[in-house]
């Protein structure tokens, strides 16, 4: 039969996840860092030199658990 909206949506999500995984692997090979590590470093690089940065601030900004940060 014809694919329904749910089937099409699931296929689209699968394509997005596959591309995201491919991009993450490529980034890791090129930089030696994981995506979460890059996100954390980017956040820190954008902080003002005299700004105090806490783990909580980083974790909230990059949407990772504080333990991961």
PyMOL commands that set and color helices and strands:
alter all, ss='L'
color gray80, all
select helices_A, chain A and resi 5-31+35-46+55-62
alter helices_A, ss='H'
color red, helices_A
deselect
rebuild
show_as cartoon
